[in-house]
């Protein structure tokens, strides 16, 4: 006898809707970026927890939706700008 599948619909949050917060504003929000490469980032459980807390804090402060992608891109841009001559 096959096991019945769990109903997870009540737990799922669609990525394309259902968020009451306004979308992020700024140049990156007005036009989609033309990404040429995809990278994977491996994080420890502590790093991921810190990232999630930081994103939630930024959303609370600004009242706008923030994504891990946007936070990591901004951090990388700042790092590379500070390291460049």
Secondary structure, DSSP 8 states (H G I E B T S, - for coil): --------TTT---TTS---SB---SHHHHS-------------HHHHHHHHHHHHHHHHHHSB---HHHHHHHHHHHHHHHH--
